[in-house]
Amino acid sequence: MLTTLFRIIKYGFLGFWRNGWLSTATLSIIVLALLVFEGLIISNVLTKTALTSLQEKIDISVYFKSNTSEDDILKIKKSLESLAEVKGVEYISRDRALEIFKERHKDDPTITQSLEELKENPLLASLNIKAHNPKEYVTIADHLEKADFKVWFEKVTYAQNAIVIERLGRIIDTAEKGGLILIIFLALIAVLITFNTIRLAIYSSREEIGIMRLVGASNSFIRGPYVVEGIIYGLVAGILSVIIALPIIYFVSPYVKIFISEMNLWLYFTSNLIGILGYQLLFGVGLGVISSVIAIRKYLRI
């Protein structure tokens, strides 16, 4: 049994080296398929990071009347934090709001001078409420509208942000559904192209397969070398796809950071290199083996 296994592996390597141009063409196709797969992984991460960044910028702000005590505001904050839809509530006191305002407009002498002339702080204390999901802001807004402590409110900003929140929700839904459809579509194309390329490589060996059938070789012995070839294609293509992607990622990373400041693409890729390589090898070997098994079936029929 070990001798048979050794021969299968040996013939697999021999077939890979012997069909130089066909092996190169097949390998190139699988590398391209894996680069597409790798691109889908990265684009999925970029989309999620961009949407998360947008979500973090959206919230509902509740401004309180100037005569509302800090204890009352903190009680309201605790009440809001108990809601399942609420991710977090940030309290900004009047003094803190003034500090933030001064820092933001420190380069504007007109505003700075106007603040100095005022005898009291004109800003209001507020609570910034963030939801787990943009769709849940409607529920939070309804809760605020019906709450007993509404009498302390000076202004609630949900009405101003409602359109943006609604659009963000639609973008997230579209990105998730569209991304899934794109992944399935491109994966099918990659499988079909790889399958046809490997089938062409096996077709060139049809006479050899016929002779092996005539001398009584078993189906598993005939199929084995092509499965080994599929594994070799997958392993080599997986490593090559990561090597090719490294300089591309390094080059585009600064440009990605311009659009998504929270995303360091090069750091993400290098820190997850082993995981990405593992996915590439798994996908490549699976693609090569499945394509080889399906392509050889035609020649194993009696």
SESE-49450 format. One record per residue (C-alpha): x, y, z; residue in three letters; chain; residue number from 0. Coordinates in Angstrom, 1 decimal. Each point is the difference from the previous one (the first is absolute). Layout:
BEGIN
<pt c1="X" c2="Y" c3="Z" resn="ALA" chain="A" resi="NUM"/>
...
REM end
This chain:
BEGIN
<pt c1="0.0" c2="0.0" c3="0.0" resn="MET" chain="A" resi="0"/>
<pt c1="2.9" c2="2.4" c3="0.9" resn="LEU" chain="A" resi="1"/>
<pt c1="1.6" c2="-0.9" c3="-3.3" resn="THR" chain="A" resi="2"/>
<pt c1="-3.2" c2="0.9" c3="-2.0" resn="THR" chain="A" resi="3"/>
<pt c1="-0.3" c2="3.2" c3="1.9" resn="LEU" chain="A" resi="4"/>
<pt c1="3.6" c2="0.9" c3="-0.7" resn="PHE" chain="A" resi="5"/>
<pt c1="-0.5" c2="-0.7" c3="-3.7" resn="ARG" chain="A" resi="6"/>
<pt c1="-3.1" c2="2.1" c3="-0.1" resn="ILE" chain="A" resi="7"/>
<pt c1="1.8" c2="3.0" c3="1.6" resn="ILE" chain="A" resi="8"/>
<pt c1="3.0" c2="-0.6" c3="-2.3" resn="LYS" chain="A" resi="9"/>
<pt c1="-2.1" c2="-0.1" c3="-3.2" resn="TYR" chain="A" resi="10"/>
<pt c1="-1.8" c2="3.1" c3="1.3" resn="GLY" chain="A" resi="11"/>
<pt c1="3.2" c2="2.0" c3="0.2" resn="PHE" chain="A" resi="12"/>
<pt c1="1.2" c2="-1.4" c3="-3.3" resn="LEU" chain="A" resi="13"/>
<pt c1="-3.2" c2="1.0" c3="-1.7" resn="GLY" chain="A" resi="14"/>
<pt c1="0.3" c2="3.5" c3="1.5" resn="PHE" chain="A" resi="15"/>
<pt c1="3.6" c2="0.5" c3="-1.3" resn="TRP" chain="A" resi="16"/>
<pt c1="-0.4" c2="-1.9" c3="-3.3" resn="ARG" chain="A" resi="17"/>
<pt c1="-3.0" c2="2.1" c3="-1.3" resn="ASN" chain="A" resi="18"/>
<pt c1="2.0" c2="3.3" c3="0.4" resn="GLY" chain="A" resi="19"/>
<pt c1="-2.2" c2="2.4" c3="-2.0" resn="TRP" chain="A" resi="20"/>
<pt c1="-3.3" c2="-1.5" c3="1.1" resn="LEU" chain="A" resi="21"/>
<pt c1="1.1" c2="0.0" c3="3.6" resn="SER" chain="A" resi="22"/>
<pt c1="1.1" c2="3.6" c3="-0.3" resn="THR" chain="A" resi="23"/>
<pt c1="-3.4" c2="1.0" c3="-1.6" resn="ALA" chain="A" resi="24"/>
<pt c1="-2.0" c2="-2.0" c3="2.6" resn="THR" chain="A" resi="25"/>
<pt c1="2.1" c2="1.5" c3="2.8" resn="LEU" chain="A" resi="26"/>
<pt c1="-0.5" c2="3.6" c3="-1.4" resn="SER" chain="A" resi="27"/>
<pt c1="-3.8" c2="-0.5" c3="-0.1" resn="ILE" chain="A" resi="28"/>
<pt c1="-0.1" c2="-1.3" c3="3.6" resn="ILE" chain="A" resi="29"/>
<pt c1="2.3" c2="2.9" c3="1.2" resn="VAL" chain="A" resi="30"/>
<pt c1="-2.4" c2="2.5" c3="-1.7" resn="LEU" chain="A" resi="31"/>
<pt c1="-3.0" c2="-1.7" c3="1.6" resn="ALA" chain="A" resi="32"/>
<pt c1="1.7" c2="0.2" c3="3.4" resn="LEU" chain="A" resi="33"/>
<pt c1="0.9" c2="3.6" c3="-0.5" resn="LEU" chain="A" resi="34"/>
<pt c1="-3.7" c2="0.7" c3="-0.6" resn="VAL" chain="A" resi="35"/>
<pt c1="-0.8" c2="-1.9" c3="3.2" resn="PHE" chain="A" resi="36"/>
<pt c1="2.6" c2="1.9" c3="1.9" resn="GLU" chain="A" resi="37"/>
<pt c1="-1.3" c2="3.3" c3="-1.5" resn="GLY" chain="A" resi="38"/>
<pt c1="-3.5" c2="-1.0" c3="1.3" resn="LEU" chain="A" resi="39"/>
<pt c1="1.3" c2="-0.6" c3="3.5" resn="ILE" chain="A" resi="40"/>
<pt c1="1.8" c2="3.4" c3="0.0" resn="ILE" chain="A" resi="41"/>
<pt c1="-3.0" c2="1.9" c3="-1.6" resn="SER" chain="A" resi="42"/>
<pt c1="-2.3" c2="-1.6" c3="2.6" resn="ASN" chain="A" resi="43"/>
<pt c1="2.3" c2="1.3" c3="2.8" resn="VAL" chain="A" resi="44"/>
<pt c1="0.2" c2="3.4" c3="-1.5" resn="LEU" chain="A" resi="45"/>
<pt c1="-3.8" c2="0.2" c3="-0.5" resn="THR" chain="A" resi="46"/>
<pt c1="-0.6" c2="-1.0" c3="3.6" resn="LYS" chain="A" resi="47"/>
<pt c1="2.6" c2="2.5" c3="1.3" resn="THR" chain="A" resi="48"/>
<pt c1="-1.4" c2="2.8" c3="-2.0" resn="ALA" chain="A" resi="49"/>
<pt c1="-3.6" c2="-0.7" c3="1.1" resn="LEU" chain="A" resi="50"/>
<pt c1="1.0" c2="-0.4" c3="3.6" resn="THR" chain="A" resi="51"/>
<pt c1="1.8" c2="3.4" c3="-0.3" resn="SER" chain="A" resi="52"/>
<pt c1="-3.2" c2="1.6" c3="-1.3" resn="LEU" chain="A" resi="53"/>
<pt c1="-2.0" c2="-1.6" c3="2.7" resn="GLN" chain="A" resi="54"/>
<pt c1="2.2" c2="1.4" c3="2.7" resn="GLU" chain="A" resi="55"/>
<pt c1="-0.6" c2="3.5" c3="-1.4" resn="LYS" chain="A" resi="56"/>
<pt c1="-3.8" c2="-0.4" c3="0.2" resn="ILE" chain="A" resi="57"/>
<pt c1="-1.8" c2="0.5" c3="3.3" resn="ASP" chain="A" resi="58"/>
<pt c1="-2.9" c2="1.7" c3="1.7" resn="ILE" chain="A" resi="59"/>
<pt c1="0.8" c2="3.0" c3="2.2" resn="SER" chain="A" resi="60"/>
<pt c1="-2.3" c2="1.1" c3="2.7" resn="VAL" chain="A" resi="61"/>
<pt c1="0.6" c2="3.6" c3="1.3" resn="TYR" chain="A" resi="62"/>
<pt c1="-1.4" c2="0.9" c3="3.4" resn="PHE" chain="A" resi="63"/>
<pt c1="-1.4" c2="3.2" c3="1.3" resn="LYS" chain="A" resi="64"/>
<pt c1="2.5" c2="2.2" c3="1.9" resn="SER" chain="A" resi="65"/>
<pt c1="-1.8" c2="-0.5" c3="3.3" resn="ASN" chain="A" resi="66"/>
<pt c1="0.2" c2="-3.8" c3="-0.1" resn="THR" chain="A" resi="67"/>
<pt c1="2.2" c2="-1.4" c3="2.8" resn="SER" chain="A" resi="68"/>
<pt c1="2.9" c2="-2.3" c3="-0.8" resn="GLU" chain="A" resi="69"/>
<pt c1="-1.5" c2="-2.7" c3="2.3" resn="ASP" chain="A" resi="70"/>
<pt c1="-3.2" c2="0.0" c3="-2.1" resn="ASP" chain="A" resi="71"/>
<pt c1="2.0" c2="-0.3" c3="-3.2" resn="ILE" chain="A" resi="72"/>
<pt c1="2.1" c2="-2.9" c3="1.4" resn="LEU" chain="A" resi="73"/>
<pt c1="-3.3" c2="-1.8" c3="1.0" resn="LYS" chain="A" resi="74"/>
<pt c1="-1.3" c2="0.4" c3="-3.5" resn="ILE" chain="A" resi="75"/>
<pt c1="3.3" c2="-1.3" c3="-1.4" resn="LYS" chain="A" resi="76"/>
<pt c1="-0.2" c2="-3.1" c3="2.2" resn="LYS" chain="A" resi="77"/>
<pt c1="-3.6" c2="-0.6" c3="-1.2" resn="SER" chain="A" resi="78"/>
<pt c1="1.0" c2="0.3" c3="-3.6" resn="LEU" chain="A" resi="79"/>
<pt c1="2.9" c2="-2.4" c3="0.5" resn="GLU" chain="A" resi="80"/>
<pt c1="-2.4" c2="-2.7" c3="1.1" resn="SER" chain="A" resi="81"/>
<pt c1="-1.7" c2="-0.1" c3="-3.4" resn="LEU" chain="A" resi="82"/>
<pt c1="1.0" c2="-3.0" c3="-2.1" resn="ALA" chain="A" resi="83"/>
<pt c1="0.3" c2="2.2" c3="-3.2" resn="GLU" chain="A" resi="84"/>
<pt c1="2.6" c2="2.3" c3="1.6" resn="VAL" chain="A" resi="85"/>
<pt c1="3.7" c2="-0.7" c3="-0.5" resn="LYS" chain="A" resi="86"/>
<pt c1="1.2" c2="2.9" c3="2.2" resn="GLY" chain="A" resi="87"/>
<pt c1="-0.9" c2="3.4" c3="1.4" resn="VAL" chain="A" resi="88"/>
<pt c1="2.6" c2="2.8" c3="0.4" resn="GLU" chain="A" resi="89"/>
<pt c1="-0.7" c2="2.8" c3="2.4" resn="TYR" chain="A" resi="90"/>
<pt c1="1.5" c2="3.4" c3="-0.9" resn="ILE" chain="A" resi="91"/>
<pt c1="-0.4" c2="2.7" c3="2.7" resn="SER" chain="A" resi="92"/>
<pt c1="-0.3" c2="3.7" c3="-0.7" resn="ARG" chain="A" resi="93"/>
<pt c1="3.6" c2="0.6" c3="1.0" resn="ASP" chain="A" resi="94"/>
<pt c1="1.2" c2="-2.8" c3="-2.1" resn="ARG" chain="A" resi="95"/>
<pt c1="-2.0" c2="1.2" c3="-3.0" resn="ALA" chain="A" resi="96"/>
<pt c1="1.6" c2="3.4" c3="0.3" resn="LEU" chain="A" resi="97"/>
<pt c1="3.5" c2="-1.5" c3="0.1" resn="GLU" chain="A" resi="98"/>
<pt c1="-0.8" c2="-2.0" c3="-3.1" resn="ILE" chain="A" resi="99"/>
<pt c1="-1.4" c2="3.1" c3="-1.8" resn="PHE" chain="A" resi="100"/>
<pt c1="3.0" c2="2.1" c3="0.9" resn="LYS" chain="A" resi="101"/>
<pt c1="2.4" c2="-2.7" c3="-1.2" resn="GLU" chain="A" resi="102"/>
<pt c1="-1.9" c2="-0.4" c3="-3.2" resn="ARG" chain="A" resi="103"/>
<pt c1="0.0" c2="3.8" c3="-0.7" resn="HIS" chain="A" resi="104"/>
<pt c1="3.3" c2="1.0" c3="1.5" resn="LYS" chain="A" resi="105"/>
<pt c1="1.3" c2="1.3" c3="-3.3" resn="ASP" chain="A" resi="106"/>
<pt c1="-3.1" c2="2.3" c3="-0.5" resn="ASP" chain="A" resi="107"/>
<pt c1="0.7" c2="3.3" c3="1.9" resn="PRO" chain="A" resi="108"/>
<pt c1="-3.5" c2="1.3" c3="-0.5" resn="THR" chain="A" resi="109"/>
<pt c1="-1.6" c2="-3.0" c3="1.8" resn="ILE" chain="A" resi="110"/>
<pt c1="2.7" c2="0.0" c3="2.7" resn="THR" chain="A" resi="111"/>
<pt c1="-0.6" c2="3.7" c3="0.7" resn="GLN" chain="A" resi="112"/>
<pt c1="-3.8" c2="-0.4" c3="0.1" resn="SER" chain="A" resi="113"/>
<pt c1="0.3" c2="-2.8" c3="2.6" resn="LEU" chain="A" resi="114"/>
<pt c1="2.2" c2="2.2" c3="2.2" resn="GLU" chain="A" resi="115"/>
<pt c1="-2.5" c2="2.8" c3="-0.1" resn="GLU" chain="A" resi="116"/>
<pt c1="-2.8" c2="-2.3" c3="1.2" resn="LEU" chain="A" resi="117"/>
<pt c1="-0.5" c2="-0.2" c3="3.7" resn="LYS" chain="A" resi="118"/>
<pt c1="-1.3" c2="-3.5" c3="0.2" resn="GLU" chain="A" resi="119"/>
<pt c1="0.3" c2="-3.3" c3="-1.9" resn="ASN" chain="A" resi="120"/>
<pt c1="-2.6" c2="0.1" c3="-3.0" resn="PRO" chain="A" resi="121"/>
<pt c1="0.3" c2="-3.8" c3="-0.7" resn="LEU" chain="A" resi="122"/>
<pt c1="-2.3" c2="-2.7" c3="1.3" resn="LEU" chain="A" resi="123"/>
<pt c1="0.7" c2="-3.4" c3="1.6" resn="ALA" chain="A" resi="124"/>
<pt c1="-0.7" c2="-2.9" c3="-2.3" resn="SER" chain="A" resi="125"/>
<pt c1="-0.2" c2="-3.8" c3="-0.4" resn="LEU" chain="A" resi="126"/>
<pt c1="1.3" c2="-1.6" c3="-3.2" resn="ASN" chain="A" resi="127"/>
<pt c1="-1.7" c2="-3.3" c3="-0.5" resn="ILE" chain="A" resi="128"/>
<pt c1="1.4" c2="-2.7" c3="-2.3" resn="LYS" chain="A" resi="129"/>
<pt c1="-2.0" c2="-3.0" c3="-1.2" resn="ALA" chain="A" resi="130"/>
<pt c1="1.3" c2="-3.5" c3="-0.8" resn="HIS" chain="A" resi="131"/>
<pt c1="-1.7" c2="0.2" c3="-3.4" resn="ASN" chain="A" resi="132"/>
<pt c1="-1.1" c2="3.2" c3="-2.0" resn="PRO" chain="A" resi="133"/>
<pt c1="-3.5" c2="-1.5" c3="-0.3" resn="LYS" chain="A" resi="134"/>
<pt c1="-0.4" c2="0.1" c3="3.8" resn="GLU" chain="A" resi="135"/>
<pt c1="0.2" c2="3.8" c3="0.1" resn="TYR" chain="A" resi="136"/>
<pt c1="-3.7" c2="0.2" c3="-0.8" resn="VAL" chain="A" resi="137"/>
<pt c1="-0.8" c2="-2.1" c3="3.1" resn="THR" chain="A" resi="138"/>
<pt c1="2.3" c2="2.2" c3="2.2" resn="ILE" chain="A" resi="139"/>
<pt c1="-1.6" c2="3.2" c3="-1.4" resn="ALA" chain="A" resi="140"/>
<pt c1="-3.5" c2="-1.4" c3="0.8" resn="ASP" chain="A" resi="141"/>
<pt c1="1.1" c2="-0.7" c3="3.5" resn="HIS" chain="A" resi="142"/>
<pt c1="1.3" c2="3.5" c3="0.4" resn="LEU" chain="A" resi="143"/>
<pt c1="-3.2" c2="1.5" c3="-1.4" resn="GLU" chain="A" resi="144"/>
<pt c1="-2.2" c2="-2.0" c3="2.5" resn="LYS" chain="A" resi="145"/>
<pt c1="2.3" c2="0.3" c3="3.1" resn="ALA" chain="A" resi="146"/>
<pt c1="-1.1" c2="1.8" c3="3.1" resn="ASP" chain="A" resi="147"/>
<pt c1="3.3" c2="1.8" c3="0.2" resn="PHE" chain="A" resi="148"/>
<pt c1="-0.7" c2="1.7" c3="-3.4" resn="LYS" chain="A" resi="149"/>
<pt c1="-0.8" c2="3.2" c3="1.9" resn="VAL" chain="A" resi="150"/>
<pt c1="3.7" c2="0.5" c3="0.6" resn="TRP" chain="A" resi="151"/>
<pt c1="0.9" c2="-0.1" c3="-3.7" resn="PHE" chain="A" resi="152"/>
<pt c1="0.9" c2="3.1" c3="-1.8" resn="GLU" chain="A" resi="153"/>
<pt c1="0.6" c2="-1.7" c3="-3.4" resn="LYS" chain="A" resi="154"/>
<pt c1="0.3" c2="-3.6" c3="-1.4" resn="VAL" chain="A" resi="155"/>
<pt c1="2.0" c2="-0.2" c3="-3.3" resn="THR" chain="A" resi="156"/>
<pt c1="-1.6" c2="-3.2" c3="-1.4" resn="TYR" chain="A" resi="157"/>
<pt c1="-2.2" c2="1.9" c3="-2.4" resn="ALA" chain="A" resi="158"/>
<pt c1="3.1" c2="1.7" c3="-1.5" resn="GLN" chain="A" resi="159"/>
<pt c1="1.9" c2="-3.3" c3="-0.4" resn="ASN" chain="A" resi="160"/>
<pt c1="-2.9" c2="-2.3" c3="-0.9" resn="ALA" chain="A" resi="161"/>
<pt c1="0.6" c2="0.2" c3="-3.8" resn="ILE" chain="A" resi="162"/>
<pt c1="3.8" c2="-0.7" c3="0.5" resn="VAL" chain="A" resi="163"/>
<pt c1="-0.8" c2="-2.9" c3="2.4" resn="ILE" chain="A" resi="164"/>
<pt c1="-2.5" c2="-1.5" c3="-2.4" resn="GLU" chain="A" resi="165"/>
<pt c1="2.4" c2="0.2" c3="-2.9" resn="ARG" chain="A" resi="166"/>
<pt c1="2.8" c2="-1.6" c3="2.0" resn="LEU" chain="A" resi="167"/>
<pt c1="-2.3" c2="-2.9" c3="0.9" resn="GLY" chain="A" resi="168"/>
<pt c1="-0.8" c2="-0.5" c3="-3.7" resn="ARG" chain="A" resi="169"/>
<pt c1="3.7" c2="0.2" c3="-0.9" resn="ILE" chain="A" resi="170"/>
<pt c1="0.9" c2="-2.7" c3="2.6" resn="ILE" chain="A" resi="171"/>
<pt c1="-2.8" c2="-2.3" c3="-1.3" resn="ASP" chain="A" resi="172"/>
<pt c1="1.0" c2="0.5" c3="-3.6" resn="THR" chain="A" resi="173"/>
<pt c1="3.7" c2="-0.5" c3="0.7" resn="ALA" chain="A" resi="174"/>
<pt c1="-0.6" c2="-3.2" c3="1.9" resn="GLU" chain="A" resi="175"/>
<pt c1="-2.4" c2="-1.5" c3="-2.6" resn="LYS" chain="A" resi="176"/>
<pt c1="2.0" c2="1.3" c3="-3.0" resn="GLY" chain="A" resi="177"/>
<pt c1="3.3" c2="-1.3" c3="1.5" resn="GLY" chain="A" resi="178"/>
<pt c1="-1.4" c2="-3.5" c3="0.5" resn="LEU" chain="A" resi="179"/>
<pt c1="-1.4" c2="-0.1" c3="-3.5" resn="ILE" chain="A" resi="180"/>
<pt c1="3.3" c2="1.2" c3="-1.4" resn="LEU" chain="A" resi="181"/>
<pt c1="2.0" c2="-2.6" c3="2.0" resn="ILE" chain="A" resi="182"/>
<pt c1="-2.2" c2="-2.9" c3="-1.3" resn="ILE" chain="A" resi="183"/>
<pt c1="0.1" c2="1.3" c3="-3.6" resn="PHE" chain="A" resi="184"/>
<pt c1="3.7" c2="0.4" c3="-0.1" resn="LEU" chain="A" resi="185"/>
<pt c1="0.6" c2="-3.3" c3="1.8" resn="ALA" chain="A" resi="186"/>
<pt c1="-2.1" c2="-1.8" c3="-2.6" resn="LEU" chain="A" resi="187"/>
<pt c1="1.9" c2="1.6" c3="-2.9" resn="ILE" chain="A" resi="188"/>
<pt c1="3.3" c2="-0.9" c3="1.7" resn="ALA" chain="A" resi="189"/>
<pt c1="-1.1" c2="-3.6" c3="0.4" resn="VAL" chain="A" resi="190"/>
<pt c1="-1.2" c2="-0.3" c3="-3.6" resn="LEU" chain="A" resi="191"/>
<pt c1="3.1" c2="1.5" c3="-1.5" resn="ILE" chain="A" resi="192"/>
<pt c1="2.3" c2="-2.2" c3="2.2" resn="THR" chain="A" resi="193"/>
<pt c1="-2.1" c2="-3.1" c3="-0.8" resn="PHE" chain="A" resi="194"/>
<pt c1="0.2" c2="0.6" c3="-3.7" resn="ASN" chain="A" resi="195"/>
<pt c1="3.8" c2="0.7" c3="0.1" resn="THR" chain="A" resi="196"/>
<pt c1="0.7" c2="-3.2" c3="2.0" resn="ILE" chain="A" resi="197"/>
<pt c1="-2.3" c2="-2.0" c3="-2.3" resn="ARG" chain="A" resi="198"/>
<pt c1="2.1" c2="1.2" c3="-2.9" resn="LEU" chain="A" resi="199"/>
<pt c1="3.2" c2="-1.2" c3="1.8" resn="ALA" chain="A" resi="200"/>
<pt c1="-1.6" c2="-3.4" c3="0.6" resn="ILE" chain="A" resi="201"/>
<pt c1="-1.3" c2="-0.2" c3="-3.6" resn="TYR" chain="A" resi="202"/>
<pt c1="3.6" c2="0.2" c3="-1.2" resn="SER" chain="A" resi="203"/>
<pt c1="0.7" c2="-3.2" c3="2.0" resn="SER" chain="A" resi="204"/>
<pt c1="-3.1" c2="-1.9" c3="-1.2" resn="ARG" chain="A" resi="205"/>
<pt c1="2.1" c2="-2.6" c3="-2.0" resn="GLU" chain="A" resi="206"/>
<pt c1="2.1" c2="-0.7" c3="3.1" resn="GLU" chain="A" resi="207"/>
<pt c1="-3.2" c2="-0.4" c3="2.1" resn="ILE" chain="A" resi="208"/>
<pt c1="-1.4" c2="-2.4" c3="-2.7" resn="GLY" chain="A" resi="209"/>
<pt c1="3.2" c2="-2.2" c3="0.1" resn="ILE" chain="A" resi="210"/>
<pt c1="-0.2" c2="-0.1" c3="3.8" resn="MET" chain="A" resi="211"/>
<pt c1="-3.6" c2="-1.2" c3="-0.3" resn="ARG" chain="A" resi="212"/>
<pt c1="1.0" c2="-2.7" c3="-2.4" resn="LEU" chain="A" resi="213"/>
<pt c1="2.7" c2="-1.4" c3="2.2" resn="VAL" chain="A" resi="214"/>
<pt c1="-2.5" c2="-0.2" c3="2.9" resn="GLY" chain="A" resi="215"/>
<pt c1="0.9" c2="3.0" c3="2.2" resn="ALA" chain="A" resi="216"/>
<pt c1="-2.7" c2="0.8" c3="2.6" resn="SER" chain="A" resi="217"/>
<pt c1="-2.0" c2="3.2" c3="-0.2" resn="ASN" chain="A" resi="218"/>
<pt c1="1.6" c2="1.2" c3="3.3" resn="SER" chain="A" resi="219"/>
<pt c1="3.5" c2="-0.6" c3="-1.5" resn="PHE" chain="A" resi="220"/>
<pt c1="-0.8" c2="1.9" c3="-3.2" resn="ILE" chain="A" resi="221"/>
<pt c1="-1.8" c2="2.9" c3="1.9" resn="ARG" chain="A" resi="222"/>
<pt c1="2.7" c2="0.3" c3="2.8" resn="GLY" chain="A" resi="223"/>
<pt c1="2.8" c2="1.8" c3="-2.0" resn="PRO" chain="A" resi="224"/>
<pt c1="-2.5" c2="2.6" c3="-1.3" resn="TYR" chain="A" resi="225"/>
<pt c1="-1.3" c2="0.6" c3="3.5" resn="VAL" chain="A" resi="226"/>
<pt c1="3.7" c2="0.4" c3="1.1" resn="VAL" chain="A" resi="227"/>
<pt c1="0.5" c2="2.5" c3="-2.9" resn="GLU" chain="A" resi="228"/>
<pt c1="-3.1" c2="1.9" c3="1.2" resn="GLY" chain="A" resi="229"/>
<pt c1="1.5" c2="0.2" c3="3.5" resn="ILE" chain="A" resi="230"/>
<pt c1="3.3" c2="1.2" c3="-1.4" resn="ILE" chain="A" resi="231"/>
<pt c1="-1.8" c2="2.7" c3="-2.1" resn="TYR" chain="A" resi="232"/>
<pt c1="-1.9" c2="1.1" c3="3.1" resn="GLY" chain="A" resi="233"/>
<pt c1="3.0" c2="0.2" c3="2.3" resn="LEU" chain="A" resi="234"/>
<pt c1="2.3" c2="1.8" c3="-2.5" resn="VAL" chain="A" resi="235"/>
<pt c1="-2.8" c2="2.4" c3="-1.2" resn="ALA" chain="A" resi="236"/>
<pt c1="-0.9" c2="0.8" c3="3.7" resn="GLY" chain="A" resi="237"/>
<pt c1="3.6" c2="1.0" c3="0.8" resn="ILE" chain="A" resi="238"/>
<pt c1="0.4" c2="1.9" c3="-3.3" resn="LEU" chain="A" resi="239"/>
<pt c1="-3.3" c2="1.9" c3="0.5" resn="SER" chain="A" resi="240"/>
<pt c1="1.2" c2="1.3" c3="3.4" resn="VAL" chain="A" resi="241"/>
<pt c1="3.4" c2="0.9" c3="-1.3" resn="ILE" chain="A" resi="242"/>
<pt c1="-1.5" c2="1.9" c3="-2.9" resn="ILE" chain="A" resi="243"/>
<pt c1="-2.5" c2="1.8" c3="2.3" resn="ALA" chain="A" resi="244"/>
<pt c1="2.6" c2="1.2" c3="2.4" resn="LEU" chain="A" resi="245"/>
<pt c1="1.6" c2="2.8" c3="-2.1" resn="PRO" chain="A" resi="246"/>
<pt c1="-3.5" c2="1.0" c3="-1.3" resn="ILE" chain="A" resi="247"/>
<pt c1="-1.3" c2="0.4" c3="3.5" resn="ILE" chain="A" resi="248"/>
<pt c1="3.1" c2="1.9" c3="1.0" resn="TYR" chain="A" resi="249"/>
<pt c1="-0.5" c2="2.4" c3="-2.9" resn="PHE" chain="A" resi="250"/>
<pt c1="-3.8" c2="0.7" c3="0.4" resn="VAL" chain="A" resi="251"/>
<pt c1="0.0" c2="0.1" c3="3.8" resn="SER" chain="A" resi="252"/>
<pt c1="0.8" c2="3.8" c3="0.3" resn="PRO" chain="A" resi="253"/>
<pt c1="-2.7" c2="0.8" c3="-2.5" resn="TYR" chain="A" resi="254"/>
<pt c1="-2.6" c2="-2.1" c3="1.9" resn="VAL" chain="A" resi="255"/>
<pt c1="0.9" c2="1.9" c3="3.2" resn="LYS" chain="A" resi="256"/>
<pt c1="-0.9" c2="3.2" c3="-1.7" resn="ILE" chain="A" resi="257"/>
<pt c1="-3.6" c2="-1.1" c3="-0.5" resn="PHE" chain="A" resi="258"/>
<pt c1="-0.3" c2="-2.2" c3="3.1" resn="ILE" chain="A" resi="259"/>
<pt c1="2.2" c2="1.5" c3="2.7" resn="SER" chain="A" resi="260"/>
<pt c1="-0.7" c2="-2.8" c3="2.5" resn="GLU" chain="A" resi="261"/>
<pt c1="1.4" c2="-2.6" c3="-2.4" resn="MET" chain="A" resi="262"/>
<pt c1="3.6" c2="-0.9" c3="-0.3" resn="ASN" chain="A" resi="263"/>
<pt c1="-0.2" c2="-2.6" c3="-2.8" resn="LEU" chain="A" resi="264"/>
<pt c1="3.7" c2="-1.0" c3="0.1" resn="TRP" chain="A" resi="265"/>
<pt c1="-0.1" c2="-0.6" c3="3.8" resn="LEU" chain="A" resi="266"/>
<pt c1="-3.2" c2="-2.0" c3="-0.3" resn="TYR" chain="A" resi="267"/>
<pt c1="1.4" c2="-2.2" c3="-2.8" resn="PHE" chain="A" resi="268"/>
<pt c1="3.3" c2="-0.7" c3="1.7" resn="THR" chain="A" resi="269"/>
<pt c1="-1.5" c2="-0.6" c3="3.4" resn="SER" chain="A" resi="270"/>
<pt c1="-2.5" c2="-2.5" c3="-1.6" resn="ASN" chain="A" resi="271"/>
<pt c1="2.5" c2="-1.4" c3="-2.5" resn="LEU" chain="A" resi="272"/>
<pt c1="-0.1" c2="-3.6" c3="1.4" resn="ILE" chain="A" resi="273"/>
<pt c1="-3.8" c2="0.0" c3="0.1" resn="GLY" chain="A" resi="274"/>
<pt c1="-0.2" c2="1.4" c3="-3.6" resn="ILE" chain="A" resi="275"/>
<pt c1="2.6" c2="-2.5" c3="-1.2" resn="LEU" chain="A" resi="276"/>
<pt c1="-1.9" c2="-2.8" c3="1.6" resn="GLY" chain="A" resi="277"/>
<pt c1="-3.3" c2="1.0" c3="-1.7" resn="TYR" chain="A" resi="278"/>
<pt c1="1.8" c2="0.3" c3="-3.3" resn="GLN" chain="A" resi="279"/>
<pt c1="1.6" c2="-3.4" c3="0.3" resn="LEU" chain="A" resi="280"/>
<pt c1="-3.3" c2="-1.6" c3="1.1" resn="LEU" chain="A" resi="281"/>
<pt c1="-1.9" c2="1.6" c3="-2.9" resn="PHE" chain="A" resi="282"/>
<pt c1="2.8" c2="-0.7" c3="-2.5" resn="GLY" chain="A" resi="283"/>
<pt c1="0.3" c2="-3.7" c3="0.9" resn="VAL" chain="A" resi="284"/>
<pt c1="-3.7" c2="-0.4" c3="0.2" resn="GLY" chain="A" resi="285"/>
<pt c1="-0.4" c2="1.6" c3="-3.5" resn="LEU" chain="A" resi="286"/>
<pt c1="2.8" c2="-2.1" c3="-1.5" resn="GLY" chain="A" resi="287"/>
<pt c1="-1.2" c2="-3.3" c3="1.5" resn="VAL" chain="A" resi="288"/>
<pt c1="-3.7" c2="0.4" c3="-0.7" resn="ILE" chain="A" resi="289"/>
<pt c1="0.7" c2="1.1" c3="-3.6" resn="SER" chain="A" resi="290"/>
<pt c1="2.4" c2="-2.9" c3="-0.5" resn="SER" chain="A" resi="291"/>
<pt c1="-2.4" c2="-2.6" c3="1.4" resn="VAL" chain="A" resi="292"/>
<pt c1="-2.9" c2="1.3" c3="-2.2" resn="ILE" chain="A" resi="293"/>
<pt c1="2.1" c2="0.3" c3="-3.1" resn="ALA" chain="A" resi="294"/>
<pt c1="1.5" c2="-3.5" c3="0.2" resn="ILE" chain="A" resi="295"/>
<pt c1="-3.5" c2="-1.7" c3="0.5" resn="ARG" chain="A" resi="296"/>
<pt c1="-0.7" c2="0.0" c3="-3.8" resn="LYS" chain="A" resi="297"/>
<pt c1="3.1" c2="-2.2" c3="-0.6" resn="TYR" chain="A" resi="298"/>
<pt c1="-0.8" c2="-2.4" c3="2.8" resn="LEU" chain="A" resi="299"/>
<pt c1="-3.3" c2="-1.1" c3="-1.5" resn="ARG" chain="A" resi="300"/>
<pt c1="0.0" c2="-3.5" c3="-1.5" resn="ILE" chain="A" resi="301"/>
REM end
